[in-house]
Amino acid sequence: MGTTEPPDTRSCCGPLTHDVADEQLAADVRLLSGAANDTRYELLLLLSAADGAVCACELPEAVGLSQSAVSHALSKLFDAGLVTREKDGRWRYYDLTPAAEALLETLHTDD
């Protein structure tokens, strides 16, 4: 017959730890929460496909929502650190941050 493997010598039910600081944990949750909505995620995808910053006026038609709904979603993305926002006269232009680019790249590694 075969040999029996020795029992696992690791301690069972010991405390689990991680090396992520509380501030980093909060920033990560804010970033992930910012993208965790179909409208906000679609806006991220649209911005990633664009060649440079996009005027907010172009986005409502692209996602089929009102200007106020898109504005609210963009504010959430901005607060989460996923988009930059630049004002030029009465228009606001949005672009992805490096964090958003890294997130999308991670999500689309199988493409």
C-alpha positions as CSV (number, residue, x, y, z in Angstrom):
1,M,0.0,0.0,0.0
2,G,1.0,3.6,-0.3
3,T,2.6,5.7,2.4
4,T,0.6,8.0,4.5
5,E,1.4,11.7,4.4
6,P,2.2,13.3,7.7
7,P,-0.4,15.6,9.1
8,D,-0.1,19.3,8.2
9,T,2.1,20.9,10.9
10,R,0.8,24.4,10.4
11,S,-1.1,25.9,13.2
12,C,-4.8,25.7,12.7
13,C,-7.1,28.6,13.6
14,G,-4.3,31.0,14.2
15,P,-4.7,34.7,13.6
16,L,-4.5,35.9,10.0
17,T,-2.7,39.1,9.2
18,H,-1.9,41.3,6.2
19,D,0.6,43.9,5.6
20,V,-1.7,46.6,4.2
21,A,-1.9,49.8,6.2
22,D,-5.3,51.1,7.3
23,E,-4.9,54.1,5.1
24,Q,-4.1,52.0,2.0
25,L,-7.0,49.7,2.8
26,A,-9.4,52.6,3.0
27,A,-8.0,54.0,-0.3
28,D,-8.3,50.6,-2.0
29,V,-11.9,50.3,-0.8
30,R,-12.7,53.8,-2.0
31,L,-11.3,53.1,-5.4
32,L,-13.1,49.8,-5.8
33,S,-16.4,51.2,-4.5
34,G,-16.0,54.1,-7.0
35,A,-15.9,51.6,-10.0
36,A,-18.5,49.3,-8.5
37,N,-21.5,50.6,-10.5
38,D,-22.5,49.9,-14.0
39,T,-22.7,53.5,-15.0
40,R,-19.4,54.5,-13.4
41,Y,-17.7,51.4,-14.9
42,E,-19.1,52.2,-18.3
43,L,-17.8,55.8,-18.0
44,L,-14.3,54.4,-17.1
45,L,-14.4,52.2,-20.2
46,L,-15.5,55.1,-22.4
47,L,-12.7,57.3,-21.0
48,S,-10.2,54.5,-21.5
49,A,-11.1,54.2,-25.2
50,A,-10.9,57.9,-25.8
51,D,-7.8,59.7,-27.1
52,G,-7.2,62.1,-24.3
53,A,-9.6,63.9,-22.0
54,V,-13.3,63.9,-22.7
55,C,-15.7,66.7,-22.3
56,A,-18.6,65.9,-19.9
57,C,-21.1,67.1,-22.5
58,E,-20.2,64.1,-24.7
59,L,-20.9,61.4,-22.1
60,P,-24.7,61.5,-21.4
61,E,-25.6,60.4,-24.9
62,A,-22.9,57.8,-24.9
63,V,-24.3,56.1,-21.8
64,G,-28.0,57.0,-22.4
65,L,-28.4,58.9,-19.1
66,S,-29.2,62.5,-18.1
67,Q,-26.5,65.1,-17.7
68,S,-27.2,65.2,-13.9
69,A,-26.8,61.4,-13.6
70,V,-23.6,61.4,-15.5
71,S,-22.3,64.4,-13.5
72,H,-23.1,62.5,-10.3
73,A,-21.3,59.4,-11.5
74,L,-18.3,61.5,-12.6
75,S,-18.1,63.1,-9.2
76,K,-18.1,59.7,-7.5
77,L,-15.3,58.6,-9.9
78,F,-13.3,61.8,-9.1
79,D,-13.8,61.3,-5.3
80,A,-12.6,57.7,-5.7
81,G,-9.4,58.9,-7.4
82,L,-10.3,57.2,-10.7
83,V,-10.6,60.3,-13.0
84,T,-9.0,63.7,-13.2
85,R,-11.2,66.7,-13.8
86,E,-10.2,69.9,-15.5
87,K,-12.4,72.9,-16.0
88,D,-12.1,75.0,-19.2
89,G,-14.6,77.8,-19.3
90,R,-18.0,76.3,-18.7
91,W,-16.9,72.7,-19.7
92,R,-15.2,70.0,-17.6
93,Y,-12.9,67.5,-19.1
94,Y,-12.3,64.0,-17.6
95,D,-9.5,61.6,-18.0
96,L,-8.4,58.4,-16.3
97,T,-5.9,58.4,-13.5
98,P,-3.0,55.9,-13.4
99,A,-5.0,54.0,-10.7
100,A,-8.0,53.6,-13.0
101,E,-5.7,52.6,-15.9
102,A,-4.1,49.9,-13.7
103,L,-7.5,48.7,-12.5
104,L,-8.8,48.4,-16.0
105,E,-5.6,46.7,-17.2
106,T,-5.9,44.2,-14.3
107,L,-9.6,43.5,-15.1
108,H,-8.8,42.9,-18.8
109,T,-5.7,40.8,-18.6
110,D,-7.5,38.0,-20.5
111,D,-8.3,40.2,-23.5
